[in-house]
């Protein structure tokens, strides 16, 4: 995931949350993550996150980590909303 930045991950997560009609708070509770950390991720304030964290998020959204990575790459190419 070369060239992936915090804001790119954040935008991708916002897209996925919107697609799943889920709030940050709902996802945070679902995966037992602090809301403040989720907010920082979604707002692009965290520069790097682990694949384990992305996998937790994917599970909470009911999708695969591959789908999360696809969305991050799509946003990084400028194809994201």
Secondary structure by P-SEA (a helix, b strand, c coil): cccccaaaaaaaaaaaaaaacccaaaaaaaacccaaaaaaaaacccccccaaaaaaaaaaacccaaaaaaaaaaaaacccc
